[in-house]
Amino acid sequence: MVLHVVVRRALSTLAFVFFPLTALYGQRLPAGVHPEHYSLTLTPDLKAATFAGDETIDVVLDRPSTTITLNAVEIQFVSVKANSGGGSQAAVVSTDENKEQATFTFAQPLPAGKVSLKISYRGILNNKLRGFYLSKTKARNYAVTQFEPTDARRAYPSFDEPALKATYDITLVIDASDNAISNTQVISDAPGPVEGKHTVKFATTPKMSTYLVAFLVGDFKCSLGKADGVPIRACSTPDKVAMTKFAVESAEYILPYYNKYFGIKYPMPKLDMVALPDFEAGAMENFGCITYRETDLLVDEKRSAIPAKKRVAIVVAHEMAHQWFGDMVTMQWWDNLWLNEGFASWMESKPVAKWKPEWAFPEDDARDLDATLNLDSQPTTRTIRATAETPDEINEMFDGIAYGKAGAVLGMVENYLGEEAFRQGVHNYLAAHLYANATAEDFWNAQTENSHQPIDKVMQSFVTQPGVPLLAFAQSTGKDMPLDQSRFFLSNPAGSSTAQRWTLPVCLKSVGKPVCRLVSSGDTALHLPENATSPFFYGNAGAKGYYRSLYALEQLAAMIAKAESGLSSVERISLLGDRWALVRSGQGTAKEFLDLVLALKNDSNGLVMETAFDKVKSINARIATDEDRDQLAAVLRREFGPVYAALGKPERNEPFTKQQLRVELMGLLGRAKEPAVLNEAKALTDRAFASGAMKDKGLDPLLADEAIAISATNGDAVLYDKVMAASRNPIDPGAQSDALRTLAFFRDPELVKRTLDYAVSGEVRNQDSWIPLSILLGSYETRDQAWQYVQENWDKVHAQLTTNSGAHIVSAAGSFCSAEKRDEVAAFFATHKVDAAERTLAKALDNINDCIHLRAAQEPSLHQWLAAQPKQ
């Protein structure tokens, strides 16, 4: 599953706290019952928002029993019977809503062996975006599913745990004018059983977990494709089918790539990808029937900017990777969720980077790694494998650790072993557990056995320990470089902890080919390669290492002097990330970091400069006073104005990294109030809206989006009304989503109030209402007004929250920078509980404490740097 995020894989910053184990296992089903096959017939009523279900579950009992317990919630049982040994008996049904379980009790013990449970029941098509639920457009209702992690039980009584796999026969009885999509292909479609209905039957599925089942009902239209003999469809509501073609093209490239890479053919008879109007996650990897938020599957190929296409390609690649990691081979339990999400996150950029090398996916990976290292460097974090028993705890596992850290650690190990050795280990792991379940040990043992390297020790040290290593490199005096390893903390005044150690590969770059060394927990020195005689030395070649680096002053000076020629773009991103992290920990200064930014000001790669400018934004928001901001803006105008002017106007077919550089420079200078850039932004904005929309096919879409964002920050009610109209136009989901975010960029208090009111009005889809709220809470210019509004209007805010979106509001409240606001945030959410957000609140408070410490430590350094700048 892909979490919905504003930018690629900027995953929710959830933290980890330890939960007592007492009574948590009461959420698990009793052992001794093994489902083998489900036969499901569902009859949804889209107008009444209800459905009827008839189900047969074939199970095997380990021993005779008078009871069978399974999962069910929001289910009304009509009848339950058990057939076994030629006999049949009815059950008495009792339910436990807290455990989300139902127990069937029989007068006579059921014998050990095969038993068939025949269940008739009723359910509701809810509005919670979970289970079997309603998705709506202005034209009609749709009935769709989202079961991960624990919501299959809302659609059919089931053994709703990932290890309890079974096969499925699914039948849907639906309106004659509707069609249905499920995991496998349709094998029959017949009128009846009553007038106005038809019955659609699907082929038997492979053995799979409950949360991967899907069935969708509506008037979907599809674009068609094919790859390696597998039919591919990308589907949507009828009005948006033209925007499904790029997803088909992506899948047609990705599927053969995965078939070859894994050495295991895609196992399903077809691949469907379906965009749903109401959908909380980014996408969901249902076996053979992947569902998507519209903005993550639909794109206007001619008018959309490259980042929108990148987003679709990367999400398609992520979900298709799950067909192997997660669907064919599934984690045994949710504590090893990383075996699903970490693998898909590691894999997703491989095929698209080969397909579209000009789109700079490696730089995206490096930026994602930097964000993940920051997440994991907070005092409140968790291990990759962590306890999760209740539905709330399981939902909180879908965070930047399961996705970002796990994926990055896999990438580090692959970089050390080499792509082919690692690929063979992946193949062996998958082949050994096809259609079954696996654990962390299964994976790292497969890699260790294949490579004959101690990958088990490397993986275990990262999977079972929280946090980020800090490697401190000292100046070498011979062939051995002194090395110190500790745990790195962003906001710990001491900077690091010496208590933890890791076994990890370290790849070194000096003169010649990079060399990798395995550093054990007790090592205090690093043996240098023969060619490491140059003063130039970089301790994370390829920027794949899951650690922060601290260098001696001489090393750092030589590295910065040779950054453009000696470091790749991903290594420059890593260098910027390390240096800013050290500023935050107190082991570097704002002055040193700003000097580094100016040293790189002529960098030609827009994603490198995006990294640099993101940190400058943090300095502006978290350290600077109002007076400092004016001075900093003047320096930025002086230093980067000529760089922007030298780029000139956009040219046809110029590299994406240059396009991105122009956009980043425009954004930087726009925020710095450069008059010429503000005028340019206004002209582009006026042109963009000349046709009454936020898109003009004659404009550079990337530059136009940035221009509109700049204009919004200085915008009046006239511009606001234009953006509001675009946010209400559902024709292009991407443009509509962009407009909704843009509303949160306006700074006039009356316009901020309008945006807040709009977000909680019910007019914005529940899945999106948190987006403008979070942006306004996250900006130092609007957070006070937004926070007061949230507190005073909590009932309205809370009414719009979905299963996980409340965590985004809690996280955004961590943007404050004072002890008073920290205590206020803690007190408010202590009495206004948000589902699945306990870890998030701990992280938000960490972020506030981090800012308090950062401002106190670095404000003098910023003042010193600003004072030393030439006066204009």
GIBELZI-V640587 format. One record per backbone hydrogen bond with DSSP energy under -0.5 kcal/mol. CO is the residue of the C=O (numbers start at 1). NH is the residue of the N-H. If there is no record, write none. Layout:
# GIBELZI-V640587
CO,NH ; CO,NH
This chain:
# GIBELZI-V640587
1,3 ; 2,282 ; 2,283 ; 7,10 ; 9,11 ; 12,14 ; 12,400 ; 21,24 ; 21,25 ; 23,26 ; 24,27 ; 25,28 ; 32,62 ; 33,35 ; 34,60 ; 36,167 ; 37,58 ; 38,40 ; 38,169 ; 39,56 ; 40,171 ; 41,54 ; 42,44 ; 42,173 ; 43,52 ; 44,46 ; 45,49 ; 45,50 ; 49,125 ; 50,45 ; 51,123 ; 52,43 ; 53,121 ; 54,41 ; 55,119 ; 56,39 ; 56,58 ; 57,59 ; 57,117 ; 58,36 ; 58,37 ; 59,115 ; 60,34 ; 61,113 ; 65,110 ; 66,106 ; 68,104 ; 70,102 ; 71,158 ; 74,124 ; 75,77 ; 76,122 ; 79,120 ; 80,91 ; 81,118 ; 82,89 ; 83,116 ; 84,87 ; 87,84 ; 89,82 ; 91,93 ; 92,105 ; 94,103 ; 96,100 ; 96,101 ; 100,72 ; 101,96 ; 102,70 ; 103,94 ; 103,105 ; 104,68 ; 105,92 ; 110,65 ; 113,61 ; 115,59 ; 115,117 ; 116,83 ; 116,118 ; 117,57 ; 117,119 ; 118,81 ; 119,55 ; 120,78 ; 120,79 ; 121,53 ; 122,76 ; 123,51 ; 124,126 ; 126,134 ; 128,803 ; 131,133 ; 131,146 ; 132,126 ; 133,144 ; 135,142 ; 140,137 ; 142,135 ; 142,144 ; 143,217 ; 144,133 ; 146,131 ; 147,151 ; 147,152 ; 151,154 ; 152,155 ; 152,156 ; 153,73 ; 158,71 ; 158,160 ; 159,161 ; 161,164 ; 163,165 ; 166,208 ; 167,38 ; 168,205 ; 169,40 ; 170,202 ; 171,42 ; 172,174 ; 172,200 ; 174,198 ; 175,178 ; 179,218 ; 181,216 ; 184,182 ; 185,203 ; 188,201 ; 190,199 ; 194,197 ; 196,176 ; 197,192 ; 198,174 ; 198,200 ; 199,190 ; 199,201 ; 200,172 ; 201,187 ; 201,188 ; 208,166 ; 209,212 ; 210,213 ; 212,287 ; 214,183 ; 216,181 ; 217,143 ; 218,179 ; 221,236 ; 223,234 ; 225,232 ; 227,230 ; 229,231 ; 230,227 ; 231,271 ; 232,225 ; 233,273 ; 234,223 ; 235,275 ; 236,221 ; 237,240 ; 238,241 ; 240,243 ; 241,244 ; 242,245 ; 243,299 ; 244,248 ; 245,249 ; 246,250 ; 247,251 ; 248,252 ; 249,253 ; 250,253 ; 250,254 ; 251,255 ; 252,256 ; 253,257 ; 254,258 ; 255,259 ; 256,260 ; 257,261 ; 258,262 ; 259,263 ; 269,231 ; 271,233 ; 272,290 ; 273,235 ; 274,292 ; 276,294 ; 277,279 ; 282,293 ; 283,2 ; 284,286 ; 284,291 ; 286,289 ; 288,272 ; 290,274 ; 291,284 ; 292,276 ; 293,296 ; 294,297 ; 294,298 ; 299,301 ; 300,304 ; 305,308 ; 305,309 ; 306,310 ; 307,311 ; 308,312 ; 309,313 ; 310,314 ; 311,315 ; 312,316 ; 313,317 ; 314,318 ; 315,319 ; 316,320 ; 317,321 ; 318,322 ; 319,323 ; 320,323 ; 321,324 ; 321,325 ; 322,327 ; 323,328 ; 324,326 ; 324,329 ; 328,330 ; 328,435 ; 328,436 ; 329,326 ; 330,438 ; 332,163 ; 333,336 ; 334,337 ; 335,386 ; 336,339 ; 337,340 ; 337,341 ; 338,342 ; 338,343 ; 340,344 ; 341,345 ; 342,346 ; 343,347 ; 344,348 ; 347,350 ; 347,351 ; 348,352 ; 349,353 ; 350,354 ; 351,355 ; 352,356 ; 356,359 ; 357,360 ; 360,364 ; 361,365 ; 362,366 ; 363,367 ; 364,368 ; 365,369 ; 366,370 ; 367,371 ; 368,372 ; 369,373 ; 370,374 ; 371,375 ; 372,376 ; 373,377 ; 374,377 ; 375,378 ; 377,490 ; 379,381 ; 384,386 ; 390,394 ; 391,395 ; 392,396 ; 393,397 ; 394,397 ; 395,398 ; 397,399 ; 399,403 ; 400,405 ; 401,406 ; 403,407 ; 404,408 ; 405,409 ; 406,410 ; 407,411 ; 408,412 ; 409,413 ; 410,414 ; 411,415 ; 412,416 ; 413,417 ; 414,418 ; 418,422 ; 419,423 ; 420,424 ; 421,425 ; 422,426 ; 423,427 ; 424,428 ; 425,429 ; 426,430 ; 427,431 ; 428,432 ; 429,433 ; 430,433 ; 431,434 ; 433,436 ; 436,330 ; 438,332 ; 439,443 ; 440,444 ; 441,445 ; 442,446 ; 443,447 ; 444,448 ; 445,449 ; 446,450 ; 447,451 ; 448,452 ; 453,455 ; 454,457 ; 454,458 ; 455,459 ; 456,460 ; 457,461 ; 458,462 ; 459,462 ; 459,463 ; 460,464 ; 462,384 ; 463,385 ; 468,488 ; 469,548 ; 470,472 ; 470,486 ; 471,473 ; 471,550 ; 472,484 ; 479,528 ; 480,477 ; 480,478 ; 480,482 ; 481,526 ; 482,474 ; 484,472 ; 486,470 ; 487,497 ; 488,468 ; 491,493 ; 492,495 ; 495,489 ; 497,487 ; 502,504 ; 504,519 ; 506,508 ; 506,517 ; 507,541 ; 508,515 ; 509,538 ; 515,508 ; 517,506 ; 517,519 ; 518,520 ; 519,504 ; 520,523 ; 524,483 ; 526,481 ; 526,528 ; 529,532 ; 531,533 ; 531,534 ; 538,509 ; 540,543 ; 541,544 ; 545,547 ; 546,469 ; 548,471 ; 550,473 ; 552,556 ; 553,557 ; 554,558 ; 555,559 ; 556,560 ; 557,561 ; 558,562 ; 560,563 ; 562,566 ; 562,567 ; 563,567 ; 568,572 ; 569,573 ; 570,574 ; 571,575 ; 572,576 ; 573,577 ; 574,578 ; 575,579 ; 576,580 ; 577,581 ; 578,582 ; 579,583 ; 580,584 ; 581,585 ; 582,586 ; 582,587 ; 582,588 ; 583,586 ; 589,593 ; 590,594 ; 591,595 ; 592,596 ; 593,597 ; 594,598 ; 595,599 ; 596,600 ; 598,601 ; 600,603 ; 604,606 ; 605,608 ; 605,609 ; 606,610 ; 607,611 ; 608,612 ; 609,613 ; 610,614 ; 611,615 ; 612,616 ; 613,617 ; 614,618 ; 615,619 ; 616,620 ; 617,621 ; 618,622 ; 619,623 ; 619,624 ; 625,629 ; 626,630 ; 627,631 ; 628,632 ; 629,633 ; 630,634 ; 631,635 ; 632,636 ; 633,637 ; 634,638 ; 635,639 ; 636,640 ; 637,641 ; 640,644 ; 641,645 ; 642,646 ; 643,647 ; 644,647 ; 644,648 ; 645,648 ; 651,654 ; 655,658 ; 655,659 ; 656,660 ; 657,606 ; 657,661 ; 658,662 ; 659,663 ; 660,664 ; 661,665 ; 662,666 ; 663,667 ; 664,668 ; 665,669 ; 666,670 ; 667,671 ; 668,672 ; 669,674 ; 670,673 ; 673,675 ; 674,678 ; 675,679 ; 676,680 ; 677,681 ; 678,682 ; 679,683 ; 680,684 ; 681,685 ; 682,686 ; 683,687 ; 684,688 ; 685,689 ; 687,690 ; 688,693 ; 689,692 ; 696,699 ; 699,701 ; 700,704 ; 701,705 ; 702,706 ; 703,707 ; 704,708 ; 705,709 ; 706,710 ; 707,711 ; 708,712 ; 709,713 ; 710,714 ; 711,714 ; 712,715 ; 712,747 ; 716,720 ; 717,721 ; 718,722 ; 719,723 ; 720,724 ; 721,725 ; 722,726 ; 723,727 ; 724,728 ; 725,728 ; 726,729 ; 728,730 ; 731,733 ; 732,736 ; 733,737 ; 734,738 ; 735,739 ; 736,740 ; 737,741 ; 738,742 ; 739,743 ; 740,744 ; 741,744 ; 742,745 ; 742,746 ; 743,746 ; 748,751 ; 748,752 ; 749,753 ; 750,754 ; 751,755 ; 752,756 ; 753,757 ; 754,758 ; 755,759 ; 756,760 ; 758,761 ; 758,764 ; 765,768 ; 765,769 ; 768,771 ; 768,772 ; 769,773 ; 770,774 ; 771,775 ; 772,776 ; 773,777 ; 774,778 ; 775,779 ; 776,779 ; 779,782 ; 779,783 ; 782,786 ; 783,787 ; 784,788 ; 785,789 ; 786,790 ; 787,791 ; 788,792 ; 789,793 ; 791,794 ; 793,796 ; 793,797 ; 794,798 ; 795,799 ; 796,800 ; 797,800 ; 798,801 ; 802,806 ; 804,807 ; 805,808 ; 805,809 ; 806,810 ; 807,811 ; 808,812 ; 809,813 ; 811,814 ; 812,815 ; 813,816 ; 818,822 ; 819,823 ; 820,824 ; 821,825 ; 822,826 ; 823,827 ; 824,828 ; 825,829 ; 826,830 ; 827,831 ; 828,831 ; 828,832 ; 834,837 ; 837,841 ; 838,842 ; 839,843 ; 840,844 ; 841,845 ; 842,846 ; 843,847 ; 844,848 ; 845,849 ; 846,850 ; 847,851 ; 848,852 ; 849,853 ; 850,854 ; 851,855 ; 852,856 ; 853,857 ; 854,858 ; 855,859 ; 858,862 ; 859,863 ; 860,864 ; 861,865 ; 862,866 ; 863,867 ; 864,868 ; 865,869 ; 866,869
